[in-house]
Amino acid sequence: MLKMAVFVDVQNVQETFERQGFGVRYDALKDYILDHFNLGIDEVKFIAFVPYKRDEDRRIRLIDALAFMGFRVISKVIREHPDGGLKANMDVELTLEAVLLSERISQAILVSGDSDFVPLVSYLSRKGIRVTVIGPGRASTSVELIRMADDYINMEEIPNVLVSRAVREPEFPQPYEPGTVPHVESIPESEPPPEGSDL
């Protein structure tokens, strides 16, 4: 019976720690959550949201690794604007998934430090869902997000989650059943906005 959903904002987490020279062991994060909250694997739904560039092999390998670790992976190609700007977040997709699952869970974990999720955390709390934020360090996590959540866990303090980029990160750190196909859901690219559009 589902009790908790975990929503991982991979772009926010990766950007934060890559700037500091660290990689992230998402398998260790998953094990920590199951142990810390004393829940079985069937009681928790893990969902990772991953934008990527078509030629970004490292990010594509991360998508594959997350899927084999047992995360449901929702991904989309990053949109590059004519002015060189990038649309690399998946805030809408994460929010939609959280709202849709909110009828089935009593606890939620948001793995992100992005203040854009303050309204989502507020919405889930008003529905009676206990929300924990796991943020990528206090300096990188919105104070408003911490205040809105029921609990905050500093990702930097979770054992074995961060590894130096000098150490090769395992691509498939957990065994998986031969013949199984991991769940990776790719969001189709929308048509590019017409020239002159503000979008």
C-alpha positions in Angstrom: 0.0 0.0 0.0 1.5 3.3 -1.1 2.2 5.7 1.8 4.9 8.1 0.5 6.0 9.6 -2.8 9.5 11.0 -3.3 9.9 13.7 -6.0 13.6 14.4 -7.0 14.4 17.6 -8.9 17.5 16.2 -10.5 18.5 19.4 -12.3 18.5 21.4 -9.1 20.5 18.7 -7.2 23.0 18.1 -10.0 23.7 21.7 -10.7 24.3 22.5 -7.0 26.7 19.6 -6.3 28.5 19.6 -9.7 29.6 23.2 -9.0 31.1 21.9 -5.7 32.9 19.0 -7.4 30.6 16.2 -6.2 28.5 13.5 -7.7 25.3 12.2 -6.2 24.6 8.6 -5.2 20.9 8.4 -5.8 20.8 4.7 -4.7 22.3 5.7 -1.3 19.6 8.5 -1.1 16.9 6.0 -1.8 18.2 3.5 0.8 18.5 6.3 3.4 14.8 7.4 2.8 13.5 3.8 3.2 15.6 3.3 6.4 14.9 6.7 7.9 11.2 6.5 7.5 11.1 2.8 8.2 9.1 2.0 5.1 9.2 -0.9 2.6 9.9 -0.5 -1.0 6.3 -1.2 -1.9 5.2 1.7 0.3 7.2 4.4 -1.5 7.1 5.7 -5.0 10.3 7.3 -6.2 10.1 9.7 -9.1 13.0 11.6 -10.7 12.6 14.5 -13.1 15.5 14.9 -15.5 15.9 17.4 -18.3 18.7 16.6 -20.8 20.3 17.7 -24.0 20.2 15.3 -26.9 24.0 15.0 -27.1 24.6 15.0 -23.4 25.8 11.4 -22.9 26.5 11.8 -19.2 23.0 12.9 -18.4 21.5 10.2 -20.6 23.5 7.6 -18.6 22.2 9.1 -15.4 18.6 8.7 -16.7 19.3 5.0 -17.4 21.0 4.5 -14.0 18.1 6.1 -12.1 15.7 3.8 -13.9 17.6 0.7 -13.0 17.8 1.9 -9.4 14.0 1.8 -9.2 13.1 5.4 -9.9 10.3 6.2 -12.2 12.1 8.7 -14.5 10.3 11.5 -16.3 12.5 13.3 -18.7 12.4 15.9 -21.5 14.8 17.5 -23.9 16.0 20.9 -22.8 14.6 23.7 -25.0 17.2 26.2 -26.3 15.8 29.7 -27.1 17.1 31.7 -30.0 18.8 34.1 -27.6 20.9 31.3 -26.2 18.8 30.9 -23.0 17.8 27.4 -21.8 14.6 26.0 -20.4 16.0 23.3 -18.2 13.6 22.9 -15.2 10.7 20.5 -14.8 8.7 22.4 -12.2 5.4 22.0 -13.9 5.9 18.2 -14.5 6.9 17.7 -10.8 4.0 19.7 -9.5 1.5 17.9 -11.6 2.7 14.5 -10.5 2.6 15.6 -6.8 -0.9 16.9 -7.1 -2.1 13.7 -8.9 -0.6 11.5 -6.2 -1.7 13.6 -3.3 -5.0 11.6 -3.0 -3.0 8.4 -2.3 -0.3 9.3 0.1 0.1 10.6 3.7 3.8 11.6 3.3 5.8 13.4 0.6 9.5 14.1 0.2 10.7 16.9 -2.1 14.4 16.6 -3.0 15.2 20.1 -4.1 16.2 23.5 -2.8 14.1 25.5 -5.3 11.8 28.2 -3.9 9.5 27.7 -6.8 8.1 24.7 -5.0 6.9 26.7 -1.9 3.3 26.8 -3.3 3.3 23.0 -3.9 4.5 22.3 -0.4 1.9 24.6 1.0 -0.8 22.8 -1.1 0.2 19.4 0.1 0.4 20.5 3.7 -3.1 21.9 3.5 -4.3 18.5 2.3 -2.9 16.9 5.5 0.2 15.4 3.9 3.4 15.6 5.9 6.1 17.1 3.7 9.8 16.7 4.2 12.3 18.7 2.1 15.7 17.1 1.4 17.7 20.1 0.2 21.2 20.3 -1.2 22.7 22.2 1.7 21.4 25.0 3.8 23.1 27.7 1.6 21.5 26.2 -1.5 18.0 25.5 -0.2 15.4 28.2 -0.1 14.6 29.4 3.5 11.0 29.8 2.5 10.9 26.2 1.4 12.4 25.0 4.7 9.9 27.1 6.7 6.9 25.7 4.7 7.9 22.1 5.1 7.2 19.9 8.2 10.8 18.8 8.3 14.1 19.5 6.6 17.0 17.2 6.0 20.4 18.5 4.8 21.5 16.3 1.9 25.1 17.0 2.6 24.7 15.3 6.0 23.3 12.0 4.6 26.0 9.3 4.7 27.4 8.1 1.4 25.2 10.2 -0.8 27.9 12.6 -2.1 31.1 11.4 -3.8 34.0 13.3 -5.1 33.9 13.6 -8.9 37.4 12.3 -8.9 35.9 9.0 -7.9 34.0 7.3 -10.7 30.3 7.2 -10.0 28.8 3.7 -10.6 26.4 3.7 -13.5 24.3 0.9 -12.1 25.0 0.8 -8.4 22.2 -1.7 -7.6 21.5 -5.1 -9.0 18.4 -5.5 -11.1 16.4 -8.4 -12.4 17.5 -9.7 -15.8 14.9 -9.1 -18.4 13.2 -6.3 -16.6 12.7 -2.9 -18.4 13.1 0.2 -16.3 10.4 2.8 -16.4 11.6 5.9 -18.2 8.9 8.3 -19.4 10.0 10.9 -21.9 7.9 14.0 -22.4 7.5 14.9 -26.1 9.0 18.1 -27.2 6.4 20.8 -27.8 6.5 22.8 -31.0 8.9 25.8 -30.7 7.1 29.1 -30.1 6.6 31.4 -33.1 9.2 34.1 -33.7 8.5 37.2 -31.6 6.7 35.2 -28.9 7.6 35.9 -25.3 7.4 32.2 -24.5 
